[in-house]
Every structure is written in C-alpha cells, then in structure tokens.
Amino acid sequence: MKTLSGWIFDLDGTLTKPTHDFDFIRECLAVPAGELILEYSQSLPIEESKPFLKKLSKLEQSVIKNTQIAEGANSLIKFLHSQSYEIGILTRNTKDNAIQTLTHIDLHKFFRPEFIIGRDEQKPKPSPEGISYLLGKWDKKLNNAVIIGDYRLDLEAGRNAGISTILIGQATDEDTEKLADYQFSNLSKLKSSLESHLLF
C-alpha cells in the first residue's frame, strides 16, 4: 500500500462546481468546434494569439463571482492539510484567475501561491511539465503523487508524468475511464475512502 503525500488538483470543475460554458467561450473566440481552446491559440500568429489569450482570460475571470465550491472539497483539502501532505493546483486557466477562484471559495489559505501552476507558468495539461515542476519543488517521487481532475486532460497529464490518477465524476467516454486509476462520484467519496484506509 503506497502513501500518496503529494496531491495535485485541477481547479475548475474539480474543486469547484462546473461553471465555464466552453461552447460559449469557443463561440466568443471563434474557435472551431471540437478544437481545444489553448491548442487553437498556439496555432495562431503571435500578433493574434496575445489578444486571443487576453480575451480568454477575461471570459474566464467573468465567471469567478458565480463559482461555487464542489461537494466535499473543503473537508478533503482540510483533511490533506491536517496530514501535512503537499497540495497544489495545476490548471489550464491563469494563475491569477486560479488564486481569485480559490479566494472566492475560501480555499486559498491551504495553497501556497508558488504551488499554484497556471498555463503561463508551465506548459498546459496534458503536458507533464507542471506535475514534474511541483514534484521537484516537493522532493516527491512519482509513486508518492497523484493528480485529481474531472477531465481527460488531467488524467493524460498524470499518465504522461507517471503518477497516479483520480477521476472525479463520470467519464465522458471509455478512453477517459481507462486513464483513471481510481474514480469517485465526488470529493466526499474520495475523502471517505482515505479516512477508511480503503485506498492507498
């Protein structure tokens, strides 16, 4: 039974209830259907990508005031903090938006700013760079770390980095489900398993 002492969380849709309307964001930014927004921005010339990302950040920021904390997020983060585990955020959003969101849902006091990694600090998920960066800061081995997220890109990042993966919510397809080492309907269920020593 391994001890997972380095916990890396996706933010939007994982520690928060789903808030972003990505179809609306794509429409506002004229992103073709089915394309990932950040990846599309990378295909643009630099003179177009900068204003594109600035507008994206404003769209993301506009929903923060209506964001709600996910079920079980507060109790799970408090529990991990009480165990002196390392906890961090790896988001495809900006670091500033992430800090504002964590402040809004009153979880900011549990996360050190240097362990909140946005798309400008490291290459975005599914790249493993953000995970490798955090593990280096924490001096953690791969088998001591886990990433928790609600979307395929979170799990792919974990797989690419060689760490354990936890899916929160329902998989949208079979391939996503296969990427998850563990799956829970919500964070409360994950915390219950940790406390009961049914996991790890």
C-alpha positions, 0 to 999 in steps of 0.5 A: 500500500503506497502513501500518496503525500503529494496531491495535485488538483485541477481547479475548475470543475474539480474543486469547484462546481462546473461553471465555464460554458466552453461552447460559449467561450469557443463561440466568443473566440471563434474557435472551431468546434471540437478544437481545444481552446489553448491548442487553437491559440498556439496555432495562431500568429503571435500578433493574434494569439496575445489578444486571443489569450487576453480575451480568454482570460477575461471570459474566464475571470467573468465567471469567478463571482458565480463559482461555487465550491464542489461537494466535499472539497473543503473537508478533503483539502482540510483533511490533506492539510491536517496530514501535512501532505503537499497540495497544489493546483495545476490548471489550464486557466491563469494563475491569477484567475486560479488564486481569485477562484480559490479566494472566492471559495475560501480555499486559498489559505491551504495553497501556497501561491508558488504551488499554484501552476497556471498555463503561463507558468508551465506548459498546459495539461496534458503536458507533464511539465507542471506535475514534474515542476511541483514534484521537484519543488516537493522532493516527491517521487512519482509513486508518492503523487497523484493528480485529481481532475474531472477531465481527460486532460488531467488524467493524460497529464498524470499518465504522461508524468507517471503518477497516479490518477483520480477521476472525479465524476463520470467519464465522458467516454471509455478512453477517459475511464481507462486513464483513471486509476481510481474514480469517485462520484465526488470529493466526499467519496474520495475523502471517505475512502482515505479516512477508511484506509480503503485506498492507498 
